[in-house]
Amino acid sequence: VRIGELEQKQDNLRFNGQIRWHYAENHRSEHSIKDRHELRSRLYLTGKVNDEWNYYAMFENIQNLRSNAEENKTGFERAYVMGPVGEAELTAGAFGLMLAEGNIYDSGIDAVRLRFGDVVKYSLLYGRADVVRENKLYVATASYKDYDYDVALGWHRVDYDEGVPGDNTIWTAGGNYDFGNYSLGAIYLNASERDAKGDRDGYVLTLKHGRVKGWRPHTYELYARLYDQPQHTYLAHGMNGLAGYMEGFKGYSLGAQYALRENIVLGIEYYELRDKITDERNRTIWTQVNFDFRND
């Protein structure tokens, strides 16, 4: 009995992590945007609250390899609980959130989220997004996944506490279709707020070949994306290009990932984008190497 209790306590806390080296070389006329050279370390912790509820946390350290130690940051970036509420799943706390495959938002959030549904999956969320302005974010999505395709609809509303615009609603519709070793994806985005040229409709098209599996050496993935997104169709874009520094953008990106060895993946991406308002050209070359590890 004592051995069983000890083994149960040992299983109560699990961790895995990732160390990522990345370098971004940016080319644009705005000289305030510098190249990025960083080492990011993340430690993910999982603990059992009881038989149904779990606790999750992420400890992160970012080392800026171009500056002194005072500019580096370390701390808990995620801390939340997850468990069942009736037939639904509740997540509450500070966790990572990706909206519209990262084409609207890909960052941390302080929120409460409820997921439910069987054939069609539904998600309801309320929280505060990690953007410069104080805000309230409301999200409702519905998705369906079959063997070789998936589709999703989304409603995303952000109410800013001050400034212009005071609120904005983004509707999305999209999906992905897998055929052989390829995948084709499309997302349409519509914002209630127009940009300076009156545009509020955007899209993202994606073509992929292969699928990288970090645990299987020599697997690979090639992908290309075509973008046309006005300023108000995204909050914190998940790309490694310069979307966050532009008033909307259009262009394309090319990328590749390759598993060098087990749990070591090399990635490279190229972005060719133009600002939809100023027509300024922005290019980025992003390179990274990920090292994954876990305790089981």
C-alpha positions, -999 to 999 in steps of 0.1 A, spaced: 0 0 0 28 24 9 46 17 -24 14 22 -43 8 56 -25 44 66 -33 41 58 -70 8 77 -71 25 108 -56 54 105 -81 29 104 -110 11 135 -96 36 159 -112 49 155 -148 69 179 -169 82 183 -204 100 212 -221 115 228 -251 146 248 -258 144 269 -290 172 289 -306 159 313 -333 173 341 -354 152 366 -375 167 388 -402 144 417 -410 146 439 -441 124 471 -442 128 509 -444 118 513 -407 151 511 -389 136 507 -355 128 470 -363 160 451 -354 171 415 -361 162 391 -334 186 365 -319 172 347 -289 172 315 -269 138 305 -255 135 279 -228 101 266 -217 92 241 -189 56 227 -189 43 213 -156 12 192 -151 -2 182 -118 -34 163 -107 -59 182 -85 -80 151 -82 -92 123 -105 -109 147 -129 -92 181 -126 -56 190 -136 -33 220 -130 -10 232 -158 18 258 -158 45 270 -181 78 285 -169 96 305 -195 130 321 -199 140 342 -229 177 351 -234 184 380 -258 217 370 -273 223 405 -286 221 423 -253 231 421 -216 215 399 -190 193 427 -176 171 426 -207 163 389 -203 131 378 -187 120 348 -167 87 339 -151 54 319 -152 36 326 -185 9 300 -180 -10 288 -150 -45 273 -153 -68 245 -143 -89 222 -165 -116 197 -157 -152 186 -165 -183 206 -157 -212 183 -166 -207 172 -202 -184 202 -209 -147 209 -203 -138 241 -184 -104 258 -186 -97 288 -164 -66 309 -157 -37 321 -179 -32 299 -209 -22 299 -245 -48 307 -272 -48 303 -309 -76 317 -330 -82 309 -367 -50 289 -368 -30 318 -355 -42 342 -382 -62 363 -357 -44 356 -324 -16 334 -311 -5 344 -276 -13 341 -239 -47 351 -224 -63 354 -190 -97 338 -196 -124 312 -190 -132 288 -218 -160 262 -220 -158 234 -246 -186 210 -254 -202 189 -282 -198 155 -297 -199 155 -335 -197 193 -338 -173 208 -313 -183 241 -297 -161 266 -277 -171 297 -257 -145 320 -242 -143 353 -223 -111 369 -212 -85 397 -218 -62 394 -247 -24 400 -245 -23 432 -266 -12 467 -259 -47 482 -252 -69 471 -223 -97 449 -237 -124 423 -232 -124 394 -256 -154 372 -264 -151 342 -287 -176 316 -300 -165 288 -324 -180 257 -340 -159 230 -357 -163 196 -374 -135 172 -383 -138 141 -405 -111 117 -417 -96 139 -444 -111 173 -439 -122 198 -412 -143 230 -412 -148 258 -386 -168 289 -381 -158 316 -356 -171 348 -340 -145 370 -322 -154 403 -305 -129 426 -288 -141 456 -268 -114 481 -260 -116 501 -228 -105 533 -245 -92 546 -279 -104 541 -315 -119 518 -325 -137 510 -293 -147 475 -304 -143 452 -334 -159 419 -344 -142 394 -367 -161 366 -384 -142 336 -398 -150 306 -420 -124 281 -431 -112 245 -434 -85 221 -445 -86 192 -469 -60 164 -468 -52 144 -500 -23 120 -500 7 137 -485 -7 171 -492 -30 195 -474 -49 225 -487 -64 251 -464 -84 284 -467 -97 309 -441 -119 339 -448 -120 368 -423 -144 397 -421 -140 426 -396 -166 451 -386 -140 479 -386 -126 491 -419 -90 501 -424 -79 535 -438 -87 524 -473 -121 510 -464 -111 474 -465 -123 448 -440 -123 414 -458 -92 391 -457 -81 356 -465 -53 332 -459 -45 302 -483 -22 274 -472 -6 245 -491 14 218 -472 34 188 -482 45 161 -457 42 162 -419 71 166 -396 71 143 -365 97 154 -340 101 120 -325 108 104 -359 141 115 -376 142 126 -412 105 135 -414 98 168 -430 71 194 -438 70 220 -466 44 248 -466 34 280 -484 9 306 -474 -8 335 -493 -20 364 -471 -43 393 -476 -54 407 -442 -66 442 -434 -55 458 -402 -86 449 -381 -87 412 -391 -60 402 -365 -50 411 -329 -17 393 -324 -8 374 -355 11 341 -350 35 345 -379 72 350 -374 71 379 -400 63 416 -393 25 415 -393 24 433 -359 43 463 -372 21 469 -403 -14 484 -409 -26 453 -425 -5 432 -450 -6 412 -481 20 388 -495 33 353 -490 55 330 -469 74 298 -475 86 274 -449 101 241 -441 107 219 -411 130 188 -409 136 164 -380 174 162 -378 173 136 -350 148 124 -324 133 155 -307 155 179 -327 137 199 -354 152 225 -378 129 251 -393 133 280 -417 107 305 -430 107 334 -455 82 362 -456 76 387 -484 49 412 -473 36 447 -481 18 471 -459 -18 475 -472 -18 512 -463 17 525 -469 27 498 -495 60 494 -476 79 462 -484 88 440 -454 109 408 -457 119 384 -429 141 353 -429 134 332 -398 156 302 -386 151 281 -356 161 248 -340 138 231 -314 150 207 -287 121 188 -269 124 168 -238 101 151 -212 104 131 -179 86 100 -190 
